[in-house]
Amino acid sequence: MAARTDNQILINAPMELVWEHTNDVAGWPDLFTEYASAQILDRDEDGSLTFRLTTHPDAQGRVWSWVSRRTPDPATRTVTAHRVETGVFEYMNLRWEYHQEASGVVMRWIQEFAMKADSQIREDDMRDHLNNTTVVQMAHIKKVLESLSRDGAEYGPGDLHAERLLYLTCGMRLAAVVAALAELGIVDLVADGPHTVAYLANGSRTNPDALYRLLRCAASVGIMTELPDGRFESTPLAEGMRGGHAYSLRPLVLYSARPFVTGSYAELVHSVRTGEPATAPALGSGIERYFEDNPEEGTSYERTMTELGRWETERHLDAVRPERFGRIADIGGGQGHFLAEALRRAPNASGVLFERPGAAAAAGEVLAEHDVANRVTTVAGDFFADPLPDGCDAYILKAVLHDHPDDRAEELLHSVRKAIGDRDARLFVVEQVVAAGNRWDHAKFLDLDMLVIFGGRERGLDEWRRLFARCGFELVNRPGEGHWTVLECRPAGAGAQSGAGAADPGGPR
């Protein structure tokens, strides 16, 4: 029979300080109250240690001693260990985890063990003992490390908040480091294992000394790892930039480094003071005019949005359930990827793709590739100036409303409501719902993109409800927060039916 303990504590100190001291086994007698000595028996190049621990006498005067083996992994901030001399245990395996939080480092200890058959100590009693001593030792470690952090004797400004502020101040530099790694394809070059700087410089056509300095900085924040022999390998954090898989963040990383993004953010204070986009002072015009004058930037933007927009298509269509409807309109639907996938799920339905002339003209290839071109009517137009298609059972606005402030969003929603008329049609808005409170949410950063570049906004759930209500819609589902989601709406007061197309799958075409 196996037993397990799982304890954690929050330490208000820098990660490097916590990691270094809790993994300095030779110094454990100063960090733990229970150990009288720690003797290092063997040390490997990868940082693994074999060591002997000896305790102070317990209440009965007994002294315990054993040999353990411990392997730290700085890249993942984890440690695995096991007792070599097991004593009363059949086995004892340990895992330490360190997680950076806003208010400090969460240190977690997991112990899995079994007692020997002839042991006089029951596993339940040992588990209780280990839980009790772990709580005591963690509390002592917290006190010692937080005191060191406040003193800052070895770490300069050791206060956690000062360190994090410095880290955040370097954000522009870190973003440039990440973008350079993505553009140079460094993570792909180490896909088969670690390589020398010379090899990576040759593969990326870069200066070896300059590349080393880039990699060294990247390794300091956990994006790469420099091995003792000077070679570099990627970390799990870097794997998100690897090309060739469906959910690579590489397009988003490269998008974030485009001049229209970095230039606009340099004028962030202008937007905060005025509430207006920063593109005019940064780029000399609004973003639409900028894309017209710099077509390669506009093409890059559209390509990135298309790639990212296809990540969660299946999950979003699970929420839409297009098979309920007879005729589906995708307003501002780009080249038709989302509508095409919806119609593949609804073989008896037809669709209308309403887009600007350029995007509408390019949609034919996508629709033909999905074998739905004969079921789609493509309409080129401006959804702020031209009437929207009527007679549809479902209307989709995917990543459209967040590009616009409330007054313009209301204008578009009123047009959709007018197109619906007396039908009990559905409106599906695929957007972010900004998480409440202080929790991390990428939408809070996208909201600044909307402010600084596009003039729109991301919205919280209450903001969405008020916006819909002002335009004659009511929200009928409970969308999730913190990620792209589907908000399903119906005309206010339309009743609880599932939509005209659901009642009559062979209805209007």
Backbone hydrogen bonds, N-H to C=O, Kabsch-Sander energy under -0.5 kcal/mol:
donor,donor_aa,acceptor,acceptor_aa,energy
3,A,113,F,-3.0
5,T,111,Q,-2.4
7,N,109,W,-2.4
9,I,107,M,-2.0
11,I,9,I,-0.5
11,I,105,V,-2.8
12,N,10,L,-0.5
13,A,11,I,-2.0
18,V,14,P,-2.3
19,W,15,M,-3.2
20,E,16,E,-2.7
21,H,17,L,-2.2
22,T,18,V,-2.1
23,N,19,W,-1.1
24,D,21,H,-0.8
25,V,23,N,-1.4
27,G,24,D,-1.6
28,W,25,V,-1.9
30,D,27,G,-1.6
31,L,27,G,-0.6
31,L,28,W,-1.3
32,F,28,W,-3.5
36,A,54,T,-2.8
37,S,54,T,-1.7
39,Q,52,R,-2.7
40,I,38,A,-0.5
41,L,39,Q,-0.5
41,L,50,T,-2.9
42,D,50,T,-1.9
44,D,48,S,-2.6
47,G,44,D,-1.6
49,L,70,R,-2.9
50,T,42,D,-2.5
51,F,68,S,-2.2
52,R,39,Q,-2.7
53,L,66,W,-2.4
54,T,37,S,-2.1
55,T,64,W,-2.8
56,H,34,E,-2.2
58,D,62,R,-2.4
61,G,58,D,-2.2
66,W,53,L,-1.8
68,S,51,F,-2.6
69,R,82,H,-2.7
70,R,49,L,-2.7
71,T,80,T,-3.1
73,D,78,T,-2.9
76,T,73,D,-0.6
77,R,73,D,-1.3
78,T,73,D,-1.5
79,V,96,W,-2.4
80,T,71,T,-2.1
81,A,94,L,-2.3
82,H,69,R,-2.1
83,R,92,M,-2.1
84,V,67,V,-2.4
85,E,67,V,-1.9
86,T,84,V,-0.8
89,F,86,T,-2.4
90,E,114,A,-3.3
91,Y,114,A,-1.2
93,N,112,E,-3.0
94,L,81,A,-3.0
95,R,110,I,-2.2
96,W,79,V,-2.7
97,E,108,R,-2.4
98,Y,77,R,-2.0
99,H,106,V,-2.3
101,E,104,G,-3.4
104,G,101,E,-1.1
105,V,11,I,-2.8
106,V,99,H,-3.1
106,V,104,G,-0.5
107,M,9,I,-2.8
107,M,105,V,-0.7
108,R,97,E,-2.9
108,R,106,V,-0.5
109,W,7,N,-3.1
110,I,95,R,-2.7
111,Q,5,T,-2.0
112,E,93,N,-2.8
113,F,3,A,-2.2
114,A,91,Y,-1.7
116,K,88,V,-2.4
119,S,116,K,-1.8
122,R,120,Q,-0.5
126,M,122,R,-2.3
127,R,123,E,-2.7
128,D,124,D,-2.2
129,H,125,D,-2.3
130,L,126,M,-2.9
131,N,127,R,-2.6
132,N,128,D,-2.3
133,T,129,H,-2.7
134,T,130,L,-2.5
135,V,131,N,-2.0
136,V,132,N,-1.8
137,Q,133,T,-2.8
138,M,134,T,-2.9
139,A,135,V,-2.0
140,H,136,V,-1.9
141,I,137,Q,-2.7
142,K,138,M,-2.7
143,K,139,A,-2.0
144,V,140,H,-2.5
145,L,141,I,-2.8
146,E,142,K,-2.5
147,S,143,K,-1.6
148,L,144,V,-2.1
149,S,145,L,-2.4
150,R,146,E,-2.1
151,D,147,S,-2.2
152,G,148,L,-2.7
156,G,152,G,-0.8
158,G,156,G,-2.1
163,E,159,D,-2.3
164,R,160,L,-2.6
165,L,161,H,-2.2
166,L,162,A,-2.2
167,Y,163,E,-2.3
168,L,164,R,-2.7
169,T,165,L,-2.4
170,C,166,L,-1.3
171,G,168,L,-1.9
172,M,169,T,-0.5
174,L,170,C,-2.8
175,A,171,G,-2.8
176,A,172,M,-1.7
177,V,173,R,-2.2
178,V,174,L,-2.7
179,A,175,A,-2.5
180,A,176,A,-2.3
181,L,177,V,-2.3
182,A,178,V,-2.2
183,E,179,A,-2.9
184,L,180,A,-2.4
185,G,181,L,-0.8
185,G,182,A,-0.6
186,I,181,L,-1.8
189,L,185,G,-1.6
190,V,186,I,-1.1
191,A,188,D,-1.3
193,G,190,V,-1.6
195,H,232,F,-2.1
200,L,196,T,-2.2
201,A,197,V,-3.0
202,N,198,A,-2.1
203,G,199,Y,-2.4
204,S,200,L,-1.9
205,R,201,A,-0.9
206,T,201,A,-2.1
211,L,207,N,-3.0
212,Y,208,P,-2.5
213,R,209,D,-1.9
214,L,210,A,-1.9
215,L,211,L,-2.9
216,R,212,Y,-2.8
217,C,213,R,-1.7
218,A,214,L,-2.4
219,A,215,L,-2.6
220,S,216,R,-1.3
221,V,217,C,-0.6
221,V,218,A,-0.9
222,G,219,A,-1.2
223,I,218,A,-2.4
224,M,218,A,-0.7
225,T,233,E,-2.6
227,L,225,T,-0.6
227,L,231,R,-3.1
230,G,227,L,-2.4
232,F,195,H,-2.9
233,E,225,T,-2.1
235,T,223,I,-1.1
238,A,235,T,-0.8
239,E,235,T,-1.3
240,G,237,L,-0.6
241,M,238,A,-2.5
242,R,239,E,-1.7
248,S,245,H,-1.6
249,L,240,G,-3.4
250,R,240,G,-0.6
253,V,249,L,-2.6
254,L,250,R,-2.5
255,Y,251,P,-2.3
256,S,252,L,-2.2
257,A,253,V,-0.6
257,A,254,L,-0.8
258,R,255,Y,-1.9
261,V,258,R,-1.3
262,T,258,R,-2.3
263,G,259,P,-2.7
264,S,260,F,-0.7
265,Y,261,V,-2.4
266,A,262,T,-1.3
267,E,264,S,-1.5
268,L,265,Y,-1.7
270,H,267,E,-0.8
271,S,267,E,-1.2
272,V,268,L,-2.2
273,R,269,V,-2.5
274,T,270,H,-2.2
275,G,271,S,-3.1
278,A,452,V,-2.7
279,T,452,V,-0.6
282,A,278,A,-2.0
283,L,279,T,-3.6
284,G,279,T,-0.9
284,G,280,A,-1.5
285,S,279,T,-0.9
290,Y,286,G,-2.3
291,F,287,I,-2.4
292,E,288,E,-1.8
293,D,289,R,-2.4
294,N,290,Y,-1.7
297,E,294,N,-1.3
298,G,294,N,-1.7
299,T,295,P,-2.7
300,S,296,E,-2.0
301,Y,297,E,-2.5
302,E,298,G,-2.5
303,R,299,T,-2.4
304,T,300,S,-2.3
305,M,301,Y,-2.6
306,T,302,E,-2.1
307,E,303,R,-2.3
308,L,304,T,-2.8
309,G,305,M,-2.3
310,R,306,T,-0.8
310,R,307,E,-0.8
311,W,308,L,-1.4
313,T,310,R,-0.8
316,H,312,E,-2.6
317,L,313,T,-2.7
318,D,314,E,-1.8
319,A,315,R,-1.1
320,V,316,H,-2.1
321,R,317,L,-2.9
324,R,321,R,-2.1
325,F,322,P,-2.1
328,I,350,S,-2.3
329,A,394,A,-3.0
330,D,352,V,-2.9
331,I,329,A,-0.7
331,I,396,I,-2.6
332,G,330,D,-0.6
332,G,354,F,-3.1
333,G,330,D,-0.8
333,G,354,F,-0.8
336,G,333,G,-2.0
340,A,336,G,-2.6
341,E,337,H,-2.2
342,A,338,F,-2.2
343,L,339,L,-2.4
344,R,340,A,-1.7
345,R,341,E,-1.3
346,A,342,A,-1.0
349,A,346,A,-2.0
350,S,326,G,-2.1
351,G,375,R,-3.0
352,V,328,I,-2.4
353,L,377,T,-2.3
354,F,330,D,-2.4
354,F,352,V,-0.6
355,E,353,L,-0.6
355,E,379,V,-2.1
360,A,356,R,-2.9
361,A,357,P,-2.4
362,A,358,G,-1.1
363,A,359,A,-0.5
363,A,360,A,-1.1
366,V,362,A,-0.6
367,L,363,A,-2.6
368,A,364,G,-2.3
369,E,365,E,-2.3
370,H,366,V,-1.6
371,D,368,A,-1.3
372,V,367,L,-2.6
373,A,367,L,-0.8
375,R,372,V,-2.2
376,V,373,A,-1.3
377,T,351,G,-2.5
378,T,376,V,-0.6
379,V,353,L,-3.3
379,V,377,T,-0.5
380,A,378,T,-0.5
381,G,355,E,-2.6
383,F,381,G,-0.6
385,A,382,D,-1.6
386,D,382,D,-3.5
391,G,419,A,-0.7
393,D,327,R,-2.4
394,A,327,R,-1.4
395,Y,426,R,-2.7
396,I,329,A,-2.8
397,L,428,F,-2.8
399,A,397,L,-0.6
399,A,430,V,-2.7
403,D,400,V,-1.5
404,H,401,L,-1.9
409,A,405,P,-2.7
410,E,406,D,-2.9
411,E,407,D,-1.6
412,L,408,R,-1.9
413,L,409,A,-2.5
414,H,410,E,-2.8
415,S,411,E,-1.4
416,V,412,L,-2.0
417,R,413,L,-2.7
418,K,414,H,-2.2
419,A,415,S,-2.1
420,I,416,V,-2.0
421,G,417,R,-1.7
423,R,420,I,-1.9
425,A,423,R,-1.2
426,R,393,D,-2.2
427,L,489,C,-2.5
428,F,395,Y,-3.4
429,V,427,L,-0.5
429,V,487,L,-2.6
430,V,397,L,-2.0
430,V,428,F,-0.6
431,E,429,V,-0.8
431,E,485,T,-1.5
433,V,483,H,-0.7
434,V,432,Q,-0.6
434,V,459,R,-2.0
439,R,436,A,-0.7
444,K,441,D,-2.0
445,F,441,D,-0.5
445,F,442,H,-1.2
446,L,442,H,-2.3
447,D,443,A,-2.2
448,L,444,K,-0.6
448,L,445,F,-0.5
449,D,445,F,-1.5
450,M,446,L,-2.4
451,L,447,D,-2.0
452,V,448,L,-3.2
453,I,449,D,-2.8
454,F,449,D,-1.3
455,G,450,M,-2.6
456,G,450,M,-1.1
457,R,402,H,-1.1
459,R,432,Q,-0.6
464,W,460,G,-2.3
465,R,461,L,-2.4
466,R,462,D,-2.3
467,L,463,E,-2.3
468,F,464,W,-2.7
469,A,465,R,-2.5
470,R,466,R,-2.0
471,C,467,L,-0.7
471,C,468,F,-1.1
472,G,469,A,-1.3
473,F,468,F,-2.6
474,E,490,R,-2.3
476,V,488,E,-3.0
477,N,488,E,-0.7
482,G,433,V,-2.0
485,T,431,E,-3.1
487,L,429,V,-2.8
487,L,485,T,-0.5
488,E,486,V,-0.6
489,C,427,L,-3.0
490,R,474,E,-1.9
492,A,472,G,-2.5
494,A,491,P,-2.0
500,A,424,D,-0.8
503,A,499,G,-1.6
504,D,500,A,-1.6
507,G,504,D,-2.5
